[in-house]
Amino acid sequence: MSHPKATLNFEYHPLDDLRTDQRWSTWSAVVKGAHGPEPRPDWVVTDDGAVDTELGVLKTGKEADVFLLERAVPGCSARTSILAAKRYRSSEHRQFHRDAGYVEGRRVRRSRDTRAMAKSTSYGRQVASGQWAQQEFAALTTLWSAGVPVPYPVQIDGTEILMEFIEVDGAAAPRLAQTRPSHDLLISYFEQLRGAMGVLARHGWAHGDLSPYNILVQGGRLVIIDLPQVLDIVGNPNGVDFLLRDCRNVCRWFVARGLDVDPEALLAELLAEAW
C-alpha cells in the first residue's frame, strides 16, 4: 500500500514582488506586549501573509507624521483594514520642544538614558522619541480598555504606532474645531468630553494638550487623539496647571458657540475624580 503522503500534491504560487510603497505586515515581528488590548476588534488583520501599503499622508507635525496605511491579505478582500500609522521623527528632524514640562515625574529606568536626554545628544533624542511613542501607545491601551473614546491601538514597532483610522464615509473624520454643531449636539459633545476627561482624571492623568484640534467628530461621537504627552496630575509638579489649561482650551470653544460652561468648575470636578 502506498504511503498516504504520496497522494498529496502541492502547488506553489509565488507572489509578485512588493512595490516601494509596500512591506510585509509587521504584526508578528513586534515584541511581546506591543499588540493592542484584548478583546481585539474583528477588523484587526493579524495574518502573517498580509501586506502593508502606504496610501498617503494624513497629518504632519513637529514630533511625528501620520500616514494612511492599508493592511490586507492579497486576494482576500474580507481581510483588509485601513490604519493610521503615526511615526515619530528621527533625531535629525524632530523637535521635542515641550519635553521638559511634560516629562517631569516620569521615570526612566536607565541612568544613561536620563543623562543622554538631558544633554540632548543624538542617542538621547532617539530615546526621547521612543519614550513618546511608548507613552502614547500605553495611554491608548489603558484608555481604550477603560472605555474612553480613543483610536484602538493596533501595535507599536519602535517609533511607529499603528492605530484605528477614525473616518466618516471613507474620509478622515473632521476635527471638532471644524464643525458647527447644533445646540443640542454641543451639549452632547461637552458631556462626552467631560466624561472622557473624568476617566483620565480617575487614572490620575491629564491629556496635557487637549483642544478642539485634537478631538475628532465621528457622527455624533467624539474621539480624542494625540496622547503622547499624557501626564501624571500628582507626580508632575505642573500637573494641575496642565489640567486647567486643558479645561480652559475646550471650554473656550464651547462658550464661543453659546454653551454656558465654566473651566474652573470643570477643573474642580476633575480634581475630585483624581483624589
Phi and psi in degrees as a GROMACS rama.xvg file:
@    title "Ramachandran Plot"
@    xaxis  label "Phi"
@    yaxis  label "Psi"
@TYPE xy
-73.7962  152.705  SER-2
-68.6339  139.182  HIS-3
-55.4057  -33.1503  PRO-4
-67.3908  -19.751  LYS-5
-67.9491  -18.5911  ALA-6
-91.2101  -4.60424  THR-7
-82.653  136.622  LEU-8
-119.267  132.339  ASN-9
-115.33  136.501  PHE-10
-120.555  132.693  GLU-11
-106.679  123.255  TYR-12
-115.023  101.03  HIS-13
-66.0283  140.388  PRO-14
-82.2244  151.233  LEU-15
-62.5881  151.867  ASP-16
-60.0957  144.488  ASP-17
-71.8553  146.24  LEU-18
-76.6479  171.964  ARG-19
-66.7466  -21.6059  THR-20
-95.5488  15.8338  ASP-21
-126.722  160.856  GLN-22
-154.116  161.619  ARG-23
-71.262  147.977  TRP-24
-53.9529  137.185  SER-25
-95.2954  10.2418  THR-26
-54.2913  -48.9536  TRP-27
-83.1097  -8.22972  SER-28
-87.9411  -18.5657  ALA-29
-77.9155  158.744  VAL-30
-74.8206  166.301  VAL-31
-59.6258  137.037  LYS-32
88.6352  0.734754  GLY-33
-98.7648  7.21122  ALA-34
-99.9361  159.788  HIS-35
-67.4509  168.797  GLY-36
-72.7576  156.985  PRO-37
-91.1499  151.827  GLU-38
-72.5971  136.934  PRO-39
-81.8572  134.26  ARG-40
-58.8328  149.604  PRO-41
-61.7074  -25.9053  ASP-42
-78.3459  -10.0493  TRP-43
-70.5089  124.27  VAL-44
-92.7817  118.324  VAL-45
-113.049  3.52286  THR-46
-65.5499  136.749  ASP-47
-65.6392  -26.6623  ASP-48
-85.7454  6.30352  GLY-49
-73.2694  154.771  ALA-50
-120.786  135.366  VAL-51
-95.6121  127.722  ASP-52
-122.849  126.711  THR-53
-70.9678  132.337  GLU-54
-113.125  -9.47167  LEU-55
141.441  -179.859  GLY-56
-96.9242  131.024  VAL-57
-92.8109  -39.9712  LEU-58
-160.812  141.338  LYS-59
-114.852  145.786  THR-60
-144.825  -179.799  GLY-61
-74.4112  -31.0401  LYS-62
-106.741  -26.0252  GLU-63
-153.237  158.356  ALA-64
-118.907  148.482  ASP-65
-117.499  128.15  VAL-66
-115.986  155.63  PHE-67
-93.5922  131.165  LEU-68
-136.514  136.128  LEU-69
-102.823  126.979  GLU-70
-111.154  116.932  ARG-71
-145.644  148.782  ALA-72
-88.1861  119.336  VAL-73
-54.8026  131.496  PRO-74
80.6132  5.06405  GLY-75
-133.252  91.575  CYS-76
-63.9908  -23.5914  SER-77
-72.3319  -18.4704  ALA-78
-107.389  65.8149  ARG-79
-137.672  137.619  THR-80
-143.733  150.118  SER-81
-104.618  127.954  ILE-82
-123.238  159.927  LEU-83
-100.649  125.082  ALA-84
-106.476  107.591  ALA-85
-95.7848  120.091  LYS-86
-120.441  114.478  ARG-87
-72.1649  139.345  TYR-88
-73.2408  159.66  ARG-89
-67.838  164.18  SER-90
-61.261  -24.4044  SER-91
-79.9773  -17.1541  GLU-92
-125.053  -0.1662  HIS-93
-104.646  164.061  ARG-94
-134.777  90.8442  GLN-95
-83.5851  72.0499  PHE-96
-75.4846  -10.9134  HIS-97
-114.151  12.514  ARG-98
-54.5859  -49.8023  ASP-99
-55.2799  -49.8541  ALA-100
-69.4085  -36.2914  GLY-101
-78.746  -33.9806  TYR-102
-89.861  -3.27661  VAL-103
-60.2567  132.233  GLU-104
94.9524  -13.9994  GLY-105
-82.3293  151.567  ARG-106
-105.223  136.486  ARG-107
-115.096  122.545  VAL-108
-65.9815  -39.0919  ARG-109
-100.851  126.092  ARG-110
-62.9912  -31.625  SER-111
-60.1452  -42.09  ARG-112
-64.6957  -40.8465  ASP-113
-61.1805  -45.9637  THR-114
-64.452  -40.9989  ARG-115
-64.9914  -40.3495  ALA-116
-67.6804  -38.0219  MET-117
-64.175  -35.9609  ALA-118
-86.4585  -6.51671  LYS-119
56.8498  40.6914  SER-120
-73.684  169.918  THR-121
-58.5828  -43.7094  SER-122
-64.6266  -39.7616  TYR-123
-62.4524  -39.7994  GLY-124
-68.112  -33.3611  ARG-125
-65.813  -42.9987  GLN-126
-61.6257  -43.6404  VAL-127
-60.9168  -41.7389  ALA-128
-59.6264  -46.4776  SER-129
-63.9484  -35.9433  GLY-130
-66.9115  -40.9843  GLN-131
-61.8207  -43.2563  TRP-132
-63.6758  -46.9126  ALA-133
-62.199  -39.6175  GLN-134
-62.8045  -43.7775  GLN-135
-67.5014  -42.0912  GLU-136
-63.1578  -43.0206  PHE-137
-63.5691  -40.8544  ALA-138
-65.5921  -44.6218  ALA-139
-60.1542  -42.7236  LEU-140
-61.8405  -48.9348  THR-141
-64.4795  -45.9239  THR-142
-71.8853  -38.6178  LEU-143
-61.6948  -42.8558  TRP-144
-65.2655  -27.5329  SER-145
-86.004  -0.450131  ALA-146
89.9237  8.34967  GLY-147
-74.3144  138.999  VAL-148
-74.305  88.4434  PRO-149
-129.058  160.868  VAL-150
-62.9863  142.826  PRO-151
-68.1121  126.749  TYR-152
-83.0835  111.556  PRO-153
-74.8935  -49.6917  VAL-154
-166.627  163.746  GLN-155
-128.524  136.496  ILE-156
-136.735  98.3879  ASP-157
67.0603  -116.312  GLY-158
-104.253  16.1504  THR-159
-112.616  126.543  GLU-160
-110.38  126.352  ILE-161
-99.1953  128.951  LEU-162
-141.884  169.984  MET-163
-57.2372  134.527  GLU-164
-87.3836  118.003  PHE-165
-86.5724  113.58  ILE-166
-130.809  161.141  GLU-167
-133.046  114.778  VAL-168
55.3943  39.3037  ASP-169
85.5318  -7.98932  GLY-170
-109.782  160.583  ALA-171
-58.9073  135.228  ALA-172
-63.2361  143.127  ALA-173
-71.445  156.568  PRO-174
-77.2006  152.544  ARG-175
-55.0981  -37.542  LEU-176
-62.3644  -21.0657  ALA-177
-90.2173  -4.63633  GLN-178
-100.517  159.847  THR-179
-129.326  75.3733  ARG-180
-74.7698  157.86  PRO-181
-68.7758  169.232  SER-182
-61.8342  -42.3214  HIS-183
-62.35  -39.6351  ASP-184
-69.7027  -35.0576  LEU-185
-57.8196  -45.2125  LEU-186
-60.6879  -45.4689  ILE-187
-61.3694  -44.6762  SER-188
-60.8269  -44.3109  TYR-189
-65.2493  -40.3433  PHE-190
-65.0204  -39.8027  GLU-191
-61.0667  -45.191  GLN-192
-67.0373  -41.7426  LEU-193
-61.672  -40.2928  ARG-194
-64.293  -42.5236  GLY-195
-65.7855  -43.07  ALA-196
-64.837  -31.4756  MET-197
-65.9136  -39.2781  GLY-198
-65.3181  -43.3974  VAL-199
-57.0022  -45.4913  LEU-200
-62.453  -37.6541  ALA-201
-66.3838  -24.0803  ARG-202
-85.3702  -0.592826  HIS-203
82.8701  19.7075  GLY-204
-115.702  155.33  TRP-205
-123.691  147.048  ALA-206
-59.539  -45.9515  HIS-207
93.807  -18.4427  GLY-208
-150.918  35.8473  ASP-209
-75.863  135.489  LEU-210
-161.347  169.743  SER-211
-63.1638  -8.31785  PRO-212
-90.7687  -14.2159  TYR-213
-120.805  34.7937  ASN-214
-125.494  121.991  ILE-215
-96.6242  154.876  LEU-216
-117.411  115.192  VAL-217
-115.867  92.9546  GLN-218
68.4411  -124.15  GLY-219
-97.141  15.1014  GLY-220
-113.898  135.025  ARG-221
-91.9509  144.434  LEU-222
-131.609  124.183  VAL-223
-89.6475  133.579  ILE-224
-127.395  179.332  ILE-225
58.5514  77.631  ASP-226
-117.595  21.1125  LEU-227
-67.8503  -27.0767  PRO-228
-94.5654  13.574  GLN-229
-49.608  132.991  VAL-230
-132.776  160.304  LEU-231
-81.6591  116.959  ASP-232
-61.0229  -36.982  ILE-233
-87.3572  -46.8113  VAL-234
-70.3569  -28.847  GLY-235
-88.9817  123.601  ASN-236
-60.5198  -20.7957  PRO-237
-101.988  12.2922  ASN-238
-57.4286  -46.1411  GLY-239
-66.5472  -36.3267  VAL-240
-63.1501  -42.3258  ASP-241
-63.8544  -40.5568  PHE-242
-64.375  -41.3742  LEU-243
-62.7733  -39.6504  LEU-244
-63.9019  -41.0419  ARG-245
-56.6312  -47.3776  ASP-246
-60.9464  -44.4451  CYS-247
-66.1535  -41.0665  ARG-248
-60.6643  -45.3481  ASN-249
-78.6954  -38.6418  VAL-250
-65.4392  -36.0576  CYS-251
-58.0077  -41.1632  ARG-252
-65.7099  -43.5793  TRP-253
-68.2192  -40.7542  PHE-254
-62.308  -40.1218  VAL-255
-63.5327  -18.1923  ALA-256
-106.85  15.5932  ARG-257
96.6552  6.81259  GLY-258
-97.3629  128.421  LEU-259
-85.1572  93.0632  ASP-260
-128.647  151.483  VAL-261
-120.219  117.21  ASP-262
-63.3194  -36.2449  PRO-263
-67.5602  -37.5469  GLU-264
-66.7534  -39.2148  ALA-265
-64.1885  -42.2691  LEU-266
-58.9955  -46.9554  LEU-267
-59.9121  -40.6975  ALA-268
-63.2874  -42.1097  GLU-269
-70.9458  -38.1989  LEU-270
-64.7527  -35.8139  LEU-271
-63.399  -36.655  ALA-272
-65.8231  -39.6514  GLU-273
-70.0253  -33.1349  ALA-274
